[in-house]
Amino acid sequence: MKQESSSNTPPHKRWSPKRKTIVIGSVVFGLALLAQLITGIFTYSFAVIGCGRQPVAANRFGADYHYYEPGSAFYRVSPFYDYYCTTQEAKAKGFNPGD
């Protein structure tokens, strides 16, 4: 007697474990990259870890080179900001106070 497969999917259309791992890994990597591009959260998170506290956020938008300290009305996480541990570091890179 011929054994029937537990699935109705033909064997040539089933995904191997290696292929599943590659596809799932690619999707997770793509989502992480998208999150970074949209929010800048990874750059900010690494700056927080490196500084041991919230970093100074510096904005290079247009001709304005301003920095914002934590608690400022304009302080935010953005993929367009650079982050420095101190205001002195931001000033040394040519940024001015933004408030």
KOLMIDREN-213534 format. One record per atom (N, C-alpha, C, O, CB): residue number from 1; atom name; x, z, y; residue in one letter. Coordinates in nm, 2 decimals. Each point is the difference from the previous one (the first is absolute). Glycine has a CB too. Layout:
# KOLMIDREN-213534
 pos site      X      Z      Y code
 NUM   CA      X      Z      Y    A
...
This chain:
# KOLMIDREN-213534
 pos site      X      Z      Y code
   1    N   0.08   0.00  -0.12    M
   1   CA  -0.08   0.00   0.12    M
   1    C   0.09   0.00   0.13    M
   1    O   0.10   0.06   0.00    M
   1   CB  -0.28   0.06  -0.13    M
   2    N   0.13  -0.19   0.22    K
   2   CA   0.08  -0.01   0.13    K
   2    C  -0.04   0.12   0.09    K
   2    O  -0.12   0.04   0.01    K
   2   CB   0.12  -0.29  -0.02    K
   3    N   0.11   0.32   0.06    Q
   3   CA  -0.03   0.11   0.09    Q
   3    C  -0.04  -0.05   0.14    Q
   3    O   0.06  -0.09   0.05    Q
   3   CB   0.10   0.23  -0.18    Q
   4    N  -0.26  -0.08   0.18    E
   4   CA  -0.04  -0.03   0.14    E
   4    C   0.07   0.09   0.10    E
   4    O   0.02   0.12  -0.02    E
   4   CB  -0.24  -0.20  -0.07    E
   5    N   0.25   0.02   0.20    S
   5   CA   0.07   0.07   0.11    S
   5    C  -0.11   0.09   0.07    S
   5    O  -0.12  -0.03   0.00    S
   5   CB   0.29  -0.15   0.04    S
   6    N  -0.12   0.30   0.01    S
   6   CA  -0.09   0.09   0.06    S
   6    C  -0.05  -0.06   0.14    S
   6    O  -0.10   0.05   0.05    S
   6   CB   0.21   0.14  -0.16    S
   7    N  -0.04  -0.29   0.16    S
   7   CA  -0.04  -0.06   0.12    S
   7    C  -0.03  -0.14  -0.02    S
   7    O   0.05  -0.07  -0.09    S
   7   CB   0.10   0.22   0.22    S
   8    N  -0.25  -0.20  -0.05    N
   8   CA  -0.04  -0.14  -0.02    N
   8    C   0.10  -0.10   0.08    N
   8    O  -0.02  -0.12   0.00    N
   8   CB  -0.22   0.20  -0.03    N
   9    N   0.34  -0.02   0.10    T
   9   CA   0.09  -0.08   0.08    T
   9    C   0.10  -0.06  -0.10    T
   9    O   0.06   0.06  -0.08    T
   9   CB  -0.09   0.09   0.29    T
  10    N   0.05  -0.28  -0.19    P
  10   CA   0.10  -0.07  -0.09    P
  10    C   0.14   0.06   0.02    P
  10    O   0.03   0.04   0.11    P
  10   CB  -0.17  -0.25  -0.11    P
  11    N   0.22   0.22  -0.10    P
  11   CA   0.14   0.06   0.01    P
  11    C   0.08  -0.06   0.11    P
  11    O   0.08   0.07   0.07    P
  11   CB  -0.09  -0.02  -0.31    P
  12    N   0.00  -0.18   0.26    H
  12   CA   0.09  -0.07   0.10    H
  12    C  -0.05   0.03   0.15    H
  12    O   0.07  -0.03   0.09    H
  12   CB  -0.03  -0.15  -0.26    H
  13    N  -0.15   0.25   0.18    K
  13   CA  -0.05   0.03   0.14    K
  13    C   0.02   0.15   0.03    K
  13    O  -0.04   0.04   0.11    K
  13   CB  -0.13  -0.23  -0.12    K
  14    N   0.21   0.27  -0.08    R
  14   CA   0.03   0.14   0.02    R
  14    C   0.13   0.02   0.08    R
  14    O   0.09  -0.08  -0.02    R
  14   CB  -0.22   0.14  -0.19    R
  15    N   0.13   0.04   0.29    W
  15   CA   0.12   0.03   0.08    W
  15    C   0.09   0.09  -0.08    W
  15    O  -0.04   0.10  -0.06    W
  15   CB  -0.08  -0.12   0.27    W
  16    N   0.25  -0.01  -0.21    S
  16   CA   0.10   0.09  -0.07    S
  16    C   0.02   0.12   0.09    S
  16    O  -0.02   0.00   0.12    S
  16   CB   0.13  -0.20  -0.24    S
  17    N  -0.06   0.31   0.06    P
  17   CA   0.03   0.12   0.08    P
  17    C   0.10  -0.03   0.11    P
  17    O  -0.01   0.06   0.11    P
  17   CB  -0.03   0.08  -0.31    P
  18    N   0.14  -0.23   0.17    K
  18   CA   0.10  -0.03   0.10    K
  18    C  -0.07  -0.07   0.12    K
  18    O   0.03   0.03   0.12    K
  18   CB   0.15  -0.05  -0.30    K
  19    N  -0.27  -0.08   0.15    R
  19   CA  -0.06  -0.07   0.11    R
  19    C  -0.09   0.09   0.08    R
  19    O  -0.01  -0.01   0.12    R
  19   CB   0.01  -0.19  -0.26    R
  20    N  -0.07   0.29   0.07    K
  20   CA  -0.09   0.10   0.08    K
  20    C   0.09   0.08   0.09    K
  20    O  -0.04   0.03   0.12    K
  20   CB  -0.12  -0.02  -0.31    K
  21    N   0.27   0.04   0.14    T
  21   CA   0.09   0.08   0.08    T
  21    C   0.05  -0.08   0.13    T
  21    O   0.01   0.06   0.11    T
  21   CB   0.06   0.07  -0.32    T
  22    N  -0.03  -0.25   0.19    I
  22   CA   0.04  -0.08   0.11    I
  22    C  -0.11  -0.03   0.10    I
  22    O   0.03   0.01   0.12    I
  22   CB   0.14  -0.12  -0.27    I
  23    N  -0.29   0.09   0.10    V
  23   CA  -0.11  -0.03   0.10    V
  23    C  -0.03   0.13   0.07    V
  23    O  -0.02  -0.01   0.12    V
  23   CB  -0.07  -0.17  -0.27    V
  24    N   0.07   0.29   0.08    I
  24   CA  -0.03   0.12   0.07    I
  24    C   0.11   0.05   0.10    I
  24    O  -0.03   0.04   0.11    I
  24   CB  -0.10   0.03  -0.32    I
  25    N   0.25  -0.09   0.17    G
  25   CA   0.11   0.04   0.09    G
  25    C   0.00  -0.09   0.12    G
  25    O   0.03   0.05   0.11    G
  25   CB   0.11   0.02  -0.30    G
  26    N  -0.16  -0.20   0.18    S
  26   CA  -0.01  -0.09   0.11    S
  26    C  -0.11   0.03   0.09    S
  26    O   0.02   0.00   0.13    S
  26   CB   0.08  -0.17  -0.27    S
  27    N  -0.22   0.21   0.09    V
  27   CA  -0.11   0.04   0.08    V
  27    C   0.03   0.13   0.08    V
  27    O  -0.03   0.00   0.12    V
  27   CB  -0.13  -0.11  -0.28    V
  28    N   0.22   0.21   0.10    V
  28   CA   0.03   0.12   0.06    V
  28    C   0.11  -0.02   0.11    V
  28    O  -0.02   0.05   0.11    V
  28   CB  -0.03   0.08  -0.32    V
  29    N   0.15  -0.21   0.18    F
  29   CA   0.10  -0.04   0.10    F
  29    C  -0.06  -0.07   0.12    F
  29    O   0.03   0.03   0.12    F
  29   CB   0.14  -0.04  -0.30    F
  30    N  -0.26  -0.08   0.15    G
  30   CA  -0.06  -0.08   0.11    G
  30    C  -0.09   0.09   0.09    G
  30    O   0.00  -0.02   0.12    G
  30   CB   0.00  -0.18  -0.27    G
  31    N  -0.07   0.29   0.09    L
  31   CA  -0.08   0.10   0.08    L
  31    C   0.09   0.09   0.08    L
  31    O  -0.04   0.03   0.12    L
  31   CB  -0.14  -0.04  -0.29    L
  32    N   0.29   0.05   0.12    A
  32   CA   0.09   0.09   0.08    A
  32    C   0.06  -0.08   0.11    A
  32    O   0.01   0.05   0.11    A
  32   CB   0.04   0.08  -0.31    A
  33    N  -0.01  -0.25   0.18    L
  33   CA   0.05  -0.09   0.11    L
  33    C  -0.11  -0.02   0.10    L
  33    O   0.04   0.00   0.12    L
  33   CB   0.12  -0.11  -0.28    L
  34    N  -0.28   0.08   0.12    L
  34   CA  -0.11  -0.02   0.10    L
  34    C  -0.02   0.13   0.08    L
  34    O  -0.02  -0.01   0.12    L
  34   CB  -0.08  -0.16  -0.28    L
  35    N   0.10   0.28   0.10    A
  35   CA  -0.01   0.13   0.07    A
  35    C   0.10   0.02   0.10    A
  35    O  -0.02   0.04   0.12    A
  35   CB  -0.08   0.06  -0.32    A
  36    N   0.23  -0.13   0.17    Q
  36   CA   0.11   0.01   0.09    Q
  36    C  -0.02  -0.10   0.12    Q
  36    O   0.02   0.04   0.12    Q
  36   CB   0.13   0.03  -0.30    Q
  37    N  -0.19  -0.19   0.15    L
  37   CA  -0.02  -0.10   0.11    L
  37    C  -0.11   0.04   0.09    L
  37    O   0.01  -0.03   0.12    L
  37   CB   0.08  -0.15  -0.27    L
  38    N  -0.20   0.24   0.10    I
  38   CA  -0.11   0.03   0.08    I
  38    C   0.02   0.13   0.08    I
  38    O  -0.04   0.01   0.12    I
  38   CB  -0.11  -0.13  -0.29    I
  39    N   0.20   0.22   0.10    T
  39   CA   0.01   0.14   0.06    T
  39    C   0.14   0.04   0.04    T
  39    O   0.01   0.09   0.09    T
  39   CB  -0.22  -0.04  -0.22    T
  40    N   0.31  -0.09   0.07    G
  40   CA   0.13   0.05   0.02    G
  40    C   0.02   0.13  -0.06    G
  40    O   0.10   0.08   0.04    G
  40   CB  -0.09  -0.21   0.17    G
  41    N  -0.09   0.17  -0.31    I
  41   CA   0.00   0.14  -0.05    I
  41    C   0.13   0.04  -0.07    I
  41    O   0.05   0.11   0.01    I
  41   CB  -0.29  -0.13  -0.03    I
  42    N   0.30  -0.08  -0.05    F
  42   CA   0.13   0.03  -0.07    F
  42    C   0.11   0.03   0.09    F
  42    O   0.08   0.09  -0.02    F
  42   CB  -0.16  -0.23  -0.17    F
  43    N   0.10   0.06   0.30    T
  43   CA   0.10   0.01   0.09    T
  43    C  -0.01   0.14   0.07    T
  43    O   0.10   0.07   0.02    T
  43   CB  -0.09  -0.32   0.02    T
  44    N  -0.13   0.28   0.00    Y
  44   CA  -0.03   0.13   0.06    Y
  44    C   0.03   0.12  -0.10    Y
  44    O   0.06   0.10   0.04    Y
  44   CB  -0.24  -0.21   0.11    Y
  45    N   0.14   0.09  -0.27    S
  45   CA   0.02   0.11  -0.10    S
  45    C   0.15   0.03  -0.02    S
  45    O   0.04   0.11  -0.01    S
  45   CB  -0.26  -0.18  -0.10    S
  46    N   0.29  -0.04   0.10    F
  46   CA   0.15   0.02  -0.02    F
  46    C   0.06   0.06   0.12    F
  46    O   0.10   0.08  -0.01    F
  46   CB  -0.09  -0.28  -0.14    F
  47    N  -0.06   0.17   0.27    A
  47   CA   0.05   0.06   0.12    A
  47    C  -0.03   0.15   0.00    A
  47    O   0.08   0.08   0.04    A
  47   CB  -0.11  -0.29   0.09    A
  48    N  -0.09   0.25  -0.17    V
  48   CA  -0.04   0.14  -0.01    V
  48    C   0.09   0.08  -0.09    V
  48    O   0.05   0.11   0.03    V
  48   CB  -0.29  -0.17   0.02    V
  49    N   0.27   0.00  -0.17    I
  49   CA   0.08   0.06  -0.10    I
  49    C   0.15   0.01   0.06    I
  49    O   0.06   0.11  -0.02    I
  49   CB  -0.21  -0.20  -0.17    I
  50    N   0.20  -0.02   0.25    G
  50   CA   0.13   0.01   0.05    G
  50    C   0.02   0.09   0.12    G
  50    O   0.11   0.06   0.01    G
  50   CB  -0.09  -0.29  -0.08    G
  51    N  -0.12   0.25   0.15    C
  51   CA   0.01   0.09   0.12    C
  51    C  -0.04   0.14  -0.04    C
  51    O   0.05   0.09   0.07    C
  51   CB  -0.10  -0.29   0.08    C
  52    N  -0.03   0.22  -0.25    G
  52   CA  -0.05   0.13  -0.03    G
  52    C  -0.12   0.04   0.08    G
  52    O  -0.04   0.12   0.00    G
  52   CB   0.27  -0.06  -0.07    G
  53    N  -0.28  -0.15   0.15    R
  53   CA  -0.11   0.03   0.09    R
  53    C  -0.05  -0.14   0.05    R
  53    O   0.05  -0.10  -0.04    R
  53   CB   0.04   0.33   0.11    R
  54    N  -0.20  -0.23   0.01    Q
  54   CA  -0.05  -0.12   0.05    Q
  54    C   0.11  -0.06   0.10    Q
  54    O   0.05   0.07   0.08    Q
  54   CB  -0.29   0.01  -0.10    Q
  55    N   0.26  -0.21   0.00    P
  55   CA   0.11  -0.07   0.08    P
  55    C  -0.06  -0.04   0.14    P
  55    O  -0.12   0.00   0.02    P
  55   CB   0.24  -0.07  -0.23    P
  56    N  -0.03   0.03   0.30    V
  56   CA  -0.04  -0.06   0.12    V
  56    C  -0.03  -0.15  -0.03    V
  56    O   0.07  -0.06  -0.07    V
  56   CB   0.07   0.22   0.21    V
  57    N  -0.26  -0.21  -0.09    A
  57   CA  -0.04  -0.14  -0.02    A
  57    C   0.04  -0.08   0.12    A
  57    O  -0.03   0.03   0.11    A
  57   CB  -0.16   0.04  -0.26    A
  58    N   0.27  -0.18   0.12    A
  58   CA   0.04  -0.09   0.11    A
  58    C  -0.06  -0.14  -0.02    A
  58    O   0.00  -0.05  -0.10    A
  58   CB   0.22   0.18   0.12    A
  59    N  -0.27  -0.18   0.09    N
  59   CA  -0.08  -0.12   0.01    N
  59    C   0.08  -0.11   0.07    N
  59    O   0.04   0.03   0.12    N
  59   CB  -0.26   0.10  -0.13    N
  60    N   0.24  -0.24  -0.05    R
  60   CA   0.08  -0.11   0.07    R
  60    C  -0.10  -0.12   0.04    R
  60    O   0.04  -0.11   0.02    R
  60   CB   0.16   0.17  -0.16    R
  61    N  -0.32  -0.03   0.16    F
  61   CA  -0.10  -0.10   0.03    F
  61    C   0.03  -0.06   0.14    F
  61    O   0.01   0.07   0.10    F
  61   CB  -0.18   0.05  -0.24    F
  62    N   0.18  -0.25   0.14    G
  62   CA   0.03  -0.07   0.12    G
  62    C   0.13   0.04   0.06    G
  62    O   0.10   0.01  -0.07    G
  62   CB  -0.35  -0.03   0.11    G
  63    N   0.25   0.04   0.09    A
  63   CA   0.12   0.05   0.07    A
  63    C   0.00   0.15   0.01    A
  63    O   0.10   0.06   0.05    A
  63   CB  -0.09  -0.28   0.08    A
  64    N  -0.11   0.28  -0.17    D
  64   CA  -0.01   0.15   0.00    D
  64    C   0.08   0.06  -0.12    D
  64    O  -0.04  -0.02  -0.11    D
  64   CB  -0.18   0.01   0.23    D
  65    N   0.31   0.09  -0.08    Y
  65   CA   0.08   0.08  -0.11    Y
  65    C  -0.03   0.14   0.03    Y
  65    O   0.07   0.07   0.07    Y
  65   CB   0.11  -0.25  -0.09    Y
  66    N  -0.29   0.23  -0.04    H
  66   CA  -0.04   0.14   0.02    H
  66    C   0.00   0.08  -0.13    H
  66    O  -0.02  -0.06  -0.11    H
  66   CB  -0.12  -0.02   0.30    H
  67    N   0.16   0.21  -0.18    Y
  67   CA  -0.01   0.09  -0.11    Y
  67    C  -0.11   0.10   0.02    Y
  67    O  -0.03   0.04   0.12    Y
  67   CB   0.28  -0.08  -0.18    Y
  68    N  -0.31   0.09  -0.04    Y
  68   CA  -0.10   0.10   0.00    Y
  68    C   0.03   0.11  -0.09    Y
  68    O   0.04  -0.02  -0.12    Y
  68   CB  -0.21  -0.16   0.18    Y
  69    N   0.15   0.30  -0.01    E
  69   CA   0.03   0.12  -0.08    E
  69    C  -0.13   0.04  -0.08    E
  69    O  -0.11  -0.03   0.05    E
  69   CB   0.29   0.10   0.12    E
  70    N  -0.16   0.00  -0.28    P
  70   CA  -0.12   0.05  -0.07    P
  70    C  -0.09   0.08   0.09    P
  70    O   0.05   0.08   0.08    P
  70   CB   0.09  -0.08  -0.29    P
  71    N  -0.27  -0.02   0.20    G
  71   CA  -0.09   0.07   0.09    G
  71    C  -0.04  -0.09   0.12    G
  71    O  -0.10   0.03   0.06    G
  71   CB   0.19   0.19  -0.14    G
  72    N  -0.02  -0.32   0.11    S
  72   CA  -0.03  -0.09   0.11    S
  72    C  -0.13  -0.08  -0.03    S
  72    O  -0.03  -0.02  -0.12    S
  72   CB   0.28   0.00   0.18    S
  73    N  -0.32  -0.02   0.04    A
  73   CA  -0.12  -0.08  -0.02    A
  73    C   0.03  -0.13  -0.06    A
  73    O  -0.09  -0.06  -0.07    A
  73   CB  -0.02   0.17   0.27    A
  74    N   0.23  -0.17  -0.18    F
  74   CA   0.03  -0.13  -0.05    F
  74    C   0.08   0.01  -0.13    F
  74    O   0.04  -0.11  -0.05    F
  74   CB  -0.04   0.03   0.28    F
  75    N   0.03   0.19  -0.28    Y
  75   CA   0.07   0.02  -0.13    Y
  75    C  -0.08  -0.05  -0.11    Y
  75    O  -0.12   0.05  -0.02    Y
  75   CB   0.25   0.15   0.11    Y
  76    N  -0.08  -0.29  -0.17    R
  76   CA  -0.08  -0.04  -0.12    R
  76    C   0.10  -0.07  -0.10    R
  76    O   0.11  -0.03   0.03    R
  76   CB  -0.31  -0.01   0.11    R
  77    N   0.15   0.03  -0.26    V
  77   CA   0.07  -0.07  -0.11    V
  77    C  -0.03  -0.15   0.01    V
  77    O  -0.12  -0.04   0.00    V
  77   CB   0.12   0.25  -0.15    V
  78    N   0.10  -0.29   0.16    S
  78   CA  -0.02  -0.14   0.02    S
  78    C   0.12  -0.08  -0.06    S
  78    O   0.11   0.05   0.00    S
  78   CB  -0.24  -0.01   0.21    S
  79    N   0.10  -0.16  -0.27    P
  79   CA   0.11  -0.08  -0.05    P
  79    C   0.09  -0.05   0.11    P
  79    O   0.11  -0.06  -0.03    P
  79   CB  -0.25   0.00  -0.17    P
  80    N   0.10   0.07   0.32    F
  80   CA   0.07  -0.06   0.12    F
  80    C   0.09   0.11   0.07    F
  80    O   0.07  -0.03   0.09    F
  80   CB  -0.25  -0.14  -0.07    F
  81    N   0.18   0.29  -0.07    Y
  81   CA   0.08   0.11   0.06    Y
  81    C   0.13   0.02  -0.08    Y
  81    O   0.00  -0.01  -0.12    Y
  81   CB  -0.22   0.12   0.21    Y
  82    N   0.32  -0.07  -0.02    D
  82   CA   0.12   0.06  -0.06    D
  82    C  -0.01   0.15   0.02    D
  82    O  -0.06   0.05   0.09    D
  82   CB   0.20  -0.26  -0.04    D
  83    N  -0.08   0.28  -0.14    Y
  83   CA  -0.01   0.14   0.00    Y
  83    C   0.14   0.06   0.01    Y
  83    O   0.10  -0.04  -0.07    Y
  83   CB  -0.31   0.04  -0.07    Y
  84    N   0.23   0.10   0.22    Y
  84   CA   0.12   0.08   0.02    Y
  84    C  -0.03   0.15  -0.01    Y
  84    O  -0.11   0.04   0.03    Y
  84   CB   0.20  -0.23   0.12    Y
  85    N   0.02   0.26  -0.19    C
  85   CA  -0.02   0.14  -0.02    C
  85    C  -0.01   0.08   0.13    C
  85    O  -0.07   0.10   0.01    C
  85   CB   0.19  -0.12  -0.22    C
  86    N  -0.05  -0.03   0.32    T
  86   CA   0.00   0.07   0.12    T
  86    C  -0.03  -0.09   0.12    T
  86    O   0.02  -0.13  -0.01    T
  86   CB   0.14   0.30  -0.09    T
  87    N  -0.19  -0.12   0.21    T
  87   CA  -0.02  -0.08   0.12    T
  87    C   0.14  -0.05   0.05    T
  87    O   0.00  -0.11   0.06    T
  87   CB  -0.21   0.24   0.01    T
  88    N   0.31  -0.06  -0.09    Q
  88   CA   0.14  -0.04   0.03    Q
  88    C   0.04  -0.13  -0.07    Q
  88    O   0.06  -0.09   0.06    Q
  88   CB   0.00   0.33  -0.01    Q
  89    N  -0.10  -0.25  -0.18    E
  89   CA   0.03  -0.12  -0.08    E
  89    C  -0.08  -0.12   0.06    E
  89    O   0.05  -0.11   0.01    E
  89   CB  -0.01   0.25  -0.22    E
  90    N  -0.17  -0.12   0.24    A
  90   CA  -0.08  -0.10   0.06    A
  90    C   0.06  -0.05   0.13    A
  90    O   0.00  -0.12   0.03    A
  90   CB  -0.21   0.22  -0.14    A
  91    N   0.25   0.00   0.20    K
  91   CA   0.06  -0.04   0.13    K
  91    C   0.13  -0.08  -0.02    K
  91    O   0.02  -0.09   0.07    K
  91   CB  -0.13   0.30   0.03    K
  92    N   0.19  -0.17  -0.20    A
  92   CA   0.12  -0.07  -0.02    A
  92    C  -0.02  -0.14  -0.05    A
  92    O   0.09  -0.09   0.02    A
  92   CB   0.01   0.31  -0.08    A
  93    N  -0.21  -0.25   0.01    K
  93   CA  -0.04  -0.14  -0.05    K
  93    C  -0.07  -0.08   0.11    K
  93    O  -0.04  -0.11  -0.02    K
  93   CB   0.03   0.20  -0.21    K
  94    N   0.00  -0.02   0.35    G
  94   CA  -0.06  -0.08   0.12    G
  94    C  -0.14   0.03   0.02    G
  94    O  -0.06  -0.08   0.08    G
  94   CB   0.23  -0.09  -0.12    G
  95    N  -0.24   0.26  -0.02    F
  95   CA  -0.14   0.03   0.02    F
  95    C  -0.02   0.10   0.11    F
  95    O   0.09   0.09   0.02    F
  95   CB  -0.13  -0.14  -0.26    F
  96    N  -0.07   0.04   0.31    N
  96   CA  -0.04   0.09   0.11    N
  96    C  -0.12   0.08  -0.04    N
  96    O  -0.07  -0.04  -0.09    N
  96   CB   0.17  -0.11   0.26    N
  97    N  -0.12   0.27  -0.11    P
  97   CA  -0.12   0.08  -0.03    P
  97    C  -0.13  -0.08   0.03    P
  97    O   0.00  -0.07   0.10    P
  97   CB   0.13   0.28  -0.05    P
  98    N  -0.22  -0.21  -0.14    G
  98   CA  -0.12  -0.08   0.01    G
  98    C  -0.12   0.08   0.07    G
  98    O  -0.09  -0.07   0.04    G
  98   CB   0.16  -0.05  -0.24    G
  99    N  -0.06   0.24   0.22    D
  99   CA  -0.11   0.08   0.06    D
  99    C   0.03   0.02   0.15    D
  99    O  -0.09   0.06   0.06    D
  99   CB   0.04   0.05  -0.28    D
